[in-house]
């Protein structure tokens, strides 16, 4: 049986990543439906790699609770709902290369992952 997990993973873009020219890094909020935490971490990291970003550090990993769902904004609520339907969803909160403070975050939708076409063909 699959459970809902929420992870925040620090990542950095590769040259092939969307917004790679102006983003220096991102915290990626990933919602994933998996059997256990180990599988959730692997799925989240793979999902991030699919956008040509390199996962670096797990900043948070836990099972989704009612309190978490009540505390998140509209973007994250939609991502949670998308994960329930499709198994996984993510939002990249990046910081620009010009930003002096690493505390500045800007939500950036990055478009379809690099393997999205392959998924459609299956």
mmCIF file of the C-alpha atoms, coordinates in Angstrom:
data_MODEL
# 
_entry.id   MODEL 
# 
loop_
_atom_site.group_PDB 
_atom_site.id 
_atom_site.type_symbol 
_atom_site.label_atom_id 
_atom_site.label_alt_id 
_atom_site.label_comp_id 
_atom_site.label_asym_id 
_atom_site.label_entity_id 
_atom_site.label_seq_id 
_atom_site.pdbx_PDB_ins_code 
_atom_site.Cartn_x 
_atom_site.Cartn_y 
_atom_site.Cartn_z 
_atom_site.occupancy 
_atom_site.B_iso_or_equiv 
_atom_site.pdbx_formal_charge 
_atom_site.auth_seq_id 
_atom_site.auth_comp_id 
_atom_site.auth_asym_id 
_atom_site.auth_atom_id 
_atom_site.pdbx_PDB_model_num 
ATOM 1   C CA . UNK A 1 1   ? 0.000  0.000  0.000   1.00 0.00 ? 1   UNK A CA 1 
ATOM 2   C CA . UNK A 1 2   ? 1.321  3.423  -0.929  1.00 0.00 ? 2   UNK A CA 1 
ATOM 3   C CA . UNK A 1 3   ? 1.557  6.266  1.551   1.00 0.00 ? 3   UNK A CA 1 
ATOM 4   C CA . UNK A 1 4   ? 2.088  9.978  0.963   1.00 0.00 ? 4   UNK A CA 1 
ATOM 5   C CA . UNK A 1 5   ? 5.533  11.394 1.725   1.00 0.00 ? 5   UNK A CA 1 
ATOM 6   C CA . UNK A 1 6   ? 6.837  14.960 1.559   1.00 0.00 ? 6   UNK A CA 1 
ATOM 7   C CA . UNK A 1 7   ? 10.493 15.779 0.981   1.00 0.00 ? 7   UNK A CA 1 
ATOM 8   C CA . UNK A 1 8   ? 12.507 18.955 0.606   1.00 0.00 ? 8   UNK A CA 1 
ATOM 9   C CA . UNK A 1 9   ? 15.712 18.366 -1.334  1.00 0.00 ? 9   UNK A CA 1 
ATOM 10  C CA . UNK A 1 10  ? 18.378 20.940 -2.111  1.00 0.00 ? 10  UNK A CA 1 
ATOM 11  C CA . UNK A 1 11  ? 19.401 20.667 -5.759  1.00 0.00 ? 11  UNK A CA 1 
ATOM 12  C CA . UNK A 1 12  ? 21.594 22.425 -8.284  1.00 0.00 ? 12  UNK A CA 1 
ATOM 13  C CA . UNK A 1 13  ? 20.957 22.772 -12.010 1.00 0.00 ? 13  UNK A CA 1 
ATOM 14  C CA . UNK A 1 14  ? 23.008 21.157 -14.747 1.00 0.00 ? 14  UNK A CA 1 
ATOM 15  C CA . UNK A 1 15  ? 23.647 23.030 -17.990 1.00 0.00 ? 15  UNK A CA 1 
ATOM 16  C CA . UNK A 1 16  ? 20.580 21.306 -19.493 1.00 0.00 ? 16  UNK A CA 1 
ATOM 17  C CA . UNK A 1 17  ? 18.176 22.433 -16.786 1.00 0.00 ? 17  UNK A CA 1 
ATOM 18  C CA . UNK A 1 18  ? 15.468 25.009 -17.395 1.00 0.00 ? 18  UNK A CA 1 
ATOM 19  C CA . UNK A 1 19  ? 16.530 28.342 -15.882 1.00 0.00 ? 19  UNK A CA 1 
ATOM 20  C CA . UNK A 1 20  ? 20.111 27.070 -15.505 1.00 0.00 ? 20  UNK A CA 1 
ATOM 21  C CA . UNK A 1 21  ? 21.497 30.398 -16.694 1.00 0.00 ? 21  UNK A CA 1 
ATOM 22  C CA . UNK A 1 22  ? 19.966 32.428 -13.886 1.00 0.00 ? 22  UNK A CA 1 
ATOM 23  C CA . UNK A 1 23  ? 19.294 29.956 -11.052 1.00 0.00 ? 23  UNK A CA 1 
ATOM 24  C CA . UNK A 1 24  ? 22.115 28.843 -8.807  1.00 0.00 ? 24  UNK A CA 1 
ATOM 25  C CA . UNK A 1 25  ? 20.153 26.279 -6.828  1.00 0.00 ? 25  UNK A CA 1 
ATOM 26  C CA . UNK A 1 26  ? 16.746 25.317 -5.492  1.00 0.00 ? 26  UNK A CA 1 
ATOM 27  C CA . UNK A 1 27  ? 14.915 23.656 -2.688  1.00 0.00 ? 27  UNK A CA 1 
ATOM 28  C CA . UNK A 1 28  ? 12.627 21.139 -4.348  1.00 0.00 ? 28  UNK A CA 1 
ATOM 29  C CA . UNK A 1 29  ? 9.424  20.247 -2.522  1.00 0.00 ? 29  UNK A CA 1 
ATOM 30  C CA . UNK A 1 30  ? 8.468  16.746 -3.616  1.00 0.00 ? 30  UNK A CA 1 
ATOM 31  C CA . UNK A 1 31  ? 5.219  14.945 -2.845  1.00 0.00 ? 31  UNK A CA 1 
ATOM 32  C CA . UNK A 1 32  ? 5.387  11.236 -3.575  1.00 0.00 ? 32  UNK A CA 1 
ATOM 33  C CA . UNK A 1 33  ? 3.217  8.186  -3.103  1.00 0.00 ? 33  UNK A CA 1 
ATOM 34  C CA . UNK A 1 34  ? 5.381  5.176  -2.200  1.00 0.00 ? 34  UNK A CA 1 
ATOM 35  C CA . UNK A 1 35  ? 5.431  2.071  -0.033  1.00 0.00 ? 35  UNK A CA 1 
ATOM 36  C CA . UNK A 1 36  ? 8.112  3.379  2.355   1.00 0.00 ? 36  UNK A CA 1 
ATOM 37  C CA . UNK A 1 37  ? 10.530 6.244  2.994   1.00 0.00 ? 37  UNK A CA 1 
ATOM 38  C CA . UNK A 1 38  ? 13.477 4.622  1.190   1.00 0.00 ? 38  UNK A CA 1 
ATOM 39  C CA . UNK A 1 39  ? 11.431 4.249  -1.990  1.00 0.00 ? 39  UNK A CA 1 
ATOM 40  C CA . UNK A 1 40  ? 10.085 7.793  -1.583  1.00 0.00 ? 40  UNK A CA 1 
ATOM 41  C CA . UNK A 1 41  ? 13.624 9.219  -1.396  1.00 0.00 ? 41  UNK A CA 1 
ATOM 42  C CA . UNK A 1 42  ? 14.723 7.276  -4.487  1.00 0.00 ? 42  UNK A CA 1 
ATOM 43  C CA . UNK A 1 43  ? 11.617 8.349  -6.427  1.00 0.00 ? 43  UNK A CA 1 
ATOM 44  C CA . UNK A 1 44  ? 12.078 12.003 -5.414  1.00 0.00 ? 44  UNK A CA 1 
ATOM 45  C CA . UNK A 1 45  ? 15.740 12.034 -6.411  1.00 0.00 ? 45  UNK A CA 1 
ATOM 46  C CA . UNK A 1 46  ? 14.947 10.373 -9.737  1.00 0.00 ? 46  UNK A CA 1 
ATOM 47  C CA . UNK A 1 47  ? 12.179 12.895 -10.381 1.00 0.00 ? 47  UNK A CA 1 
ATOM 48  C CA . UNK A 1 48  ? 14.566 15.801 -9.753  1.00 0.00 ? 48  UNK A CA 1 
ATOM 49  C CA . UNK A 1 49  ? 17.168 14.233 -12.069 1.00 0.00 ? 49  UNK A CA 1 
ATOM 50  C CA . UNK A 1 50  ? 14.448 14.063 -14.733 1.00 0.00 ? 50  UNK A CA 1 
ATOM 51  C CA . UNK A 1 51  ? 14.477 17.879 -14.832 1.00 0.00 ? 51  UNK A CA 1 
ATOM 52  C CA . UNK A 1 52  ? 18.302 17.911 -15.284 1.00 0.00 ? 52  UNK A CA 1 
ATOM 53  C CA . UNK A 1 53  ? 18.854 19.008 -11.679 1.00 0.00 ? 53  UNK A CA 1 
ATOM 54  C CA . UNK A 1 54  ? 21.218 17.223 -9.298  1.00 0.00 ? 54  UNK A CA 1 
ATOM 55  C CA . UNK A 1 55  ? 19.856 16.341 -5.850  1.00 0.00 ? 55  UNK A CA 1 
ATOM 56  C CA . UNK A 1 56  ? 22.379 17.325 -3.194  1.00 0.00 ? 56  UNK A CA 1 
ATOM 57  C CA . UNK A 1 57  ? 20.953 17.226 0.296   1.00 0.00 ? 57  UNK A CA 1 
ATOM 58  C CA . UNK A 1 58  ? 17.732 16.022 1.891   1.00 0.00 ? 58  UNK A CA 1 
ATOM 59  C CA . UNK A 1 59  ? 16.585 18.888 4.078   1.00 0.00 ? 59  UNK A CA 1 
ATOM 60  C CA . UNK A 1 60  ? 13.336 17.280 5.229   1.00 0.00 ? 60  UNK A CA 1 
ATOM 61  C CA . UNK A 1 61  ? 11.672 13.902 4.739   1.00 0.00 ? 61  UNK A CA 1 
ATOM 62  C CA . UNK A 1 62  ? 8.516  12.718 6.417   1.00 0.00 ? 62  UNK A CA 1 
ATOM 63  C CA . UNK A 1 63  ? 5.131  11.152 6.026   1.00 0.00 ? 63  UNK A CA 1 
ATOM 64  C CA . UNK A 1 64  ? 2.321  13.533 5.101   1.00 0.00 ? 64  UNK A CA 1 
ATOM 65  C CA . UNK A 1 65  ? 0.078  14.486 8.000   1.00 0.00 ? 65  UNK A CA 1 
ATOM 66  C CA . UNK A 1 66  ? -3.203 16.383 8.195   1.00 0.00 ? 66  UNK A CA 1 
ATOM 67  C CA . UNK A 1 67  ? -1.338 19.222 9.923   1.00 0.00 ? 67  UNK A CA 1 
ATOM 68  C CA . UNK A 1 68  ? 1.071  19.498 6.991   1.00 0.00 ? 68  UNK A CA 1 
ATOM 69  C CA . UNK A 1 69  ? -1.760 19.596 4.459   1.00 0.00 ? 69  UNK A CA 1 
ATOM 70  C CA . UNK A 1 70  ? -3.512 22.324 6.460   1.00 0.00 ? 70  UNK A CA 1 
ATOM 71  C CA . UNK A 1 71  ? -0.306 24.401 6.619   1.00 0.00 ? 71  UNK A CA 1 
ATOM 72  C CA . UNK A 1 72  ? 0.709  24.478 2.929   1.00 0.00 ? 72  UNK A CA 1 
ATOM 73  C CA . UNK A 1 73  ? -0.171 27.079 0.285   1.00 0.00 ? 73  UNK A CA 1 
ATOM 74  C CA . UNK A 1 74  ? -2.151 26.652 -2.964  1.00 0.00 ? 74  UNK A CA 1 
ATOM 75  C CA . UNK A 1 75  ? 0.845  25.544 -5.040  1.00 0.00 ? 75  UNK A CA 1 
ATOM 76  C CA . UNK A 1 76  ? 1.734  22.801 -2.596  1.00 0.00 ? 76  UNK A CA 1 
ATOM 77  C CA . UNK A 1 77  ? -1.900 21.745 -2.167  1.00 0.00 ? 77  UNK A CA 1 
ATOM 78  C CA . UNK A 1 78  ? -2.140 21.274 -5.953  1.00 0.00 ? 78  UNK A CA 1 
ATOM 79  C CA . UNK A 1 79  ? 1.144  19.341 -5.953  1.00 0.00 ? 79  UNK A CA 1 
ATOM 80  C CA . UNK A 1 80  ? -0.122 17.059 -3.192  1.00 0.00 ? 80  UNK A CA 1 
ATOM 81  C CA . UNK A 1 81  ? -3.307 16.404 -5.163  1.00 0.00 ? 81  UNK A CA 1 
ATOM 82  C CA . UNK A 1 82  ? -1.276 15.764 -8.335  1.00 0.00 ? 82  UNK A CA 1 
ATOM 83  C CA . UNK A 1 83  ? 0.912  13.276 -6.466  1.00 0.00 ? 83  UNK A CA 1 
ATOM 84  C CA . UNK A 1 84  ? -2.168 11.459 -5.207  1.00 0.00 ? 84  UNK A CA 1 
ATOM 85  C CA . UNK A 1 85  ? -3.348 11.083 -8.810  1.00 0.00 ? 85  UNK A CA 1 
ATOM 86  C CA . UNK A 1 86  ? -0.042 10.534 -10.607 1.00 0.00 ? 86  UNK A CA 1 
ATOM 87  C CA . UNK A 1 87  ? 2.318  9.280  -7.923  1.00 0.00 ? 87  UNK A CA 1 
ATOM 88  C CA . UNK A 1 88  ? 4.681  12.261 -7.724  1.00 0.00 ? 88  UNK A CA 1 
ATOM 89  C CA . UNK A 1 89  ? 4.786  16.050 -8.076  1.00 0.00 ? 89  UNK A CA 1 
ATOM 90  C CA . UNK A 1 90  ? 7.334  18.741 -7.275  1.00 0.00 ? 90  UNK A CA 1 
ATOM 91  C CA . UNK A 1 91  ? 7.868  22.488 -7.015  1.00 0.00 ? 91  UNK A CA 1 
ATOM 92  C CA . UNK A 1 92  ? 11.290 24.085 -7.415  1.00 0.00 ? 92  UNK A CA 1 
ATOM 93  C CA . UNK A 1 93  ? 11.952 27.108 -5.190  1.00 0.00 ? 93  UNK A CA 1 
ATOM 94  C CA . UNK A 1 94  ? 15.131 28.552 -6.647  1.00 0.00 ? 94  UNK A CA 1 
ATOM 95  C CA . UNK A 1 95  ? 17.554 31.303 -5.857  1.00 0.00 ? 95  UNK A CA 1 
ATOM 96  C CA . UNK A 1 96  ? 19.171 33.368 -8.557  1.00 0.00 ? 96  UNK A CA 1 
ATOM 97  C CA . UNK A 1 97  ? 22.887 33.782 -9.127  1.00 0.00 ? 97  UNK A CA 1 
ATOM 98  C CA . UNK A 1 98  ? 22.510 37.529 -8.595  1.00 0.00 ? 98  UNK A CA 1 
ATOM 99  C CA . UNK A 1 99  ? 20.831 37.190 -5.213  1.00 0.00 ? 99  UNK A CA 1 
ATOM 100 C CA . UNK A 1 100 ? 23.052 38.205 -2.345  1.00 0.00 ? 100 UNK A CA 1 
ATOM 101 C CA . UNK A 1 101 ? 21.042 36.317 0.271   1.00 0.00 ? 101 UNK A CA 1 
ATOM 102 C CA . UNK A 1 102 ? 20.489 32.544 0.010   1.00 0.00 ? 102 UNK A CA 1 
ATOM 103 C CA . UNK A 1 103 ? 17.271 33.040 2.023   1.00 0.00 ? 103 UNK A CA 1 
ATOM 104 C CA . UNK A 1 104 ? 15.553 34.514 -1.060  1.00 0.00 ? 104 UNK A CA 1 
ATOM 105 C CA . UNK A 1 105 ? 13.360 31.980 -2.834  1.00 0.00 ? 105 UNK A CA 1 
ATOM 106 C CA . UNK A 1 106 ? 11.318 32.342 -5.970  1.00 0.00 ? 106 UNK A CA 1 
ATOM 107 C CA . UNK A 1 107 ? 8.924  29.647 -7.183  1.00 0.00 ? 107 UNK A CA 1 
ATOM 108 C CA . UNK A 1 108 ? 9.809  28.605 -10.726 1.00 0.00 ? 108 UNK A CA 1 
ATOM 109 C CA . UNK A 1 109 ? 7.680  26.126 -12.654 1.00 0.00 ? 109 UNK A CA 1 
ATOM 110 C CA . UNK A 1 110 ? 10.233 24.321 -14.811 1.00 0.00 ? 110 UNK A CA 1 
ATOM 111 C CA . UNK A 1 111 ? 8.062  22.632 -17.413 1.00 0.00 ? 111 UNK A CA 1 
ATOM 112 C CA . UNK A 1 112 ? 8.003  18.955 -18.331 1.00 0.00 ? 112 UNK A CA 1 
ATOM 113 C CA . UNK A 1 113 ? 10.829 16.722 -17.209 1.00 0.00 ? 113 UNK A CA 1 
ATOM 114 C CA . UNK A 1 114 ? 13.385 15.432 -19.697 1.00 0.00 ? 114 UNK A CA 1 
ATOM 115 C CA . UNK A 1 115 ? 11.839 11.972 -19.625 1.00 0.00 ? 115 UNK A CA 1 
ATOM 116 C CA . UNK A 1 116 ? 8.228  13.173 -20.008 1.00 0.00 ? 116 UNK A CA 1 
ATOM 117 C CA . UNK A 1 117 ? 8.125  12.090 -23.667 1.00 0.00 ? 117 UNK A CA 1 
ATOM 118 C CA . UNK A 1 118 ? 9.296  8.622  -22.802 1.00 0.00 ? 118 UNK A CA 1 
ATOM 119 C CA . UNK A 1 119 ? 6.614  8.289  -20.145 1.00 0.00 ? 119 UNK A CA 1 
ATOM 120 C CA . UNK A 1 120 ? 3.919  9.189  -22.665 1.00 0.00 ? 120 UNK A CA 1 
ATOM 121 C CA . UNK A 1 121 ? 5.045  6.463  -25.067 1.00 0.00 ? 121 UNK A CA 1 
ATOM 122 C CA . UNK A 1 122 ? 4.632  3.625  -22.551 1.00 0.00 ? 122 UNK A CA 1 
# 
